[in-house]
Amino acid sequence: MVFALGSFVLLLFLTYRIKGTLFAITSTLLLGTNSLMLVYGKRAMTDSMQLFFFFLTLLLMTVFLQAHERKNSSRANWVGVAIGASAALGVGVKISGIFNVLFMIIVCMTLAAMKYGNKETLIPLVKSAVIIASTFMILFYALHPYLYHDPLRNFVGMFSDRLIASEQANMLAFPGTAVHSRLKAAQLVLKNTLLPGGEYVNFRLRLFPLDLILFSWGFVQMGTLAVRDLRQKKIISGDVMLITWVVLVTTGLIFYLQNNWDRYYLPSVAAVTLVEAYAISTLLNKLVNRISPGKTKGYLQQPGGKQT
């Protein structure tokens, strides 16, 4: 429960930094009322802890990127230590926390590609990346001493052995919930998180696919702004980070879902909820601005903290 409550606090700060007050309130309320979060937010299991470190890494990455944009290398390096520690604890808590590491690699490589040729910004970024990687390895291996005699092989084996064991044990022991193909996994993720009657949807309407509509529209809006920021502004904005994390977590669930067990869906449900909240807050923002233009200053904000 402590980690579940901590996840809500982190989510509130994260979404506020990315898109302002409406997005922060909407995303926190939606996730807080989701049936899956209500169940696993109070159980003594590692799923809430995993979500906590997901949100912590995302929040720290926004601070890290802002520090680099402002050329504050000292702050970026200290935040890098925190990011490495968050990723190490996330992977240690639950094996699927490896998405934290993949997310950091994607963001850092994208930023390096954008800054390639500019030594003034590329060299500090490389130093920060080394600090992140070093902190991760030192803390992770310190907490997992059985990896010491063959660290790289055993690190990879943590994931490959887990998948093999899951396939050989869980799928055979629980044939009723076994997922034998990635197409079936994709269908289950779509059905349970977005379609009417789904087990973990935010809006329990029998026939009207409100979750699917909100997610689709929000994903397009977020993706459009993300592409604009990458191509025109040459920055990794909050939109870029969110859509990267959403795609990574959702596709990752499709690839590692061996049994149709509800707890596996929690990161994907959080990703879907963020996109739906993005859509709702964008619509509300536009509606309020049309009804009373110029009177929303101070409590409605757009990405980057700029007041409307």
Secondary structure by P-SEA (a helix, b strand, c coil): caaaaaaaaaaaaaaaacccaaaaaaaaaaaaaccccccccccccaaaaaaaaaaaaaaaaaaaaaaaaacaaaaaaaaaaaaaaaaaaaaaaccccaaaaaaaaaaaaaaaaaaccccccaaaaaaaaaaaaaaaaaaaaaacccccccaaaaaaaaaaaaaaaaaacccccccccccccaaaaaaaaaaaccccccccccccccccaaaaaaaaaaaaaaaaaaaaaacccccccaaaaaaaaaaaaaaaaaacccccccccaaaaaaaaaaaaaaaaaaaaaaaaaaaccccccccccccccccc
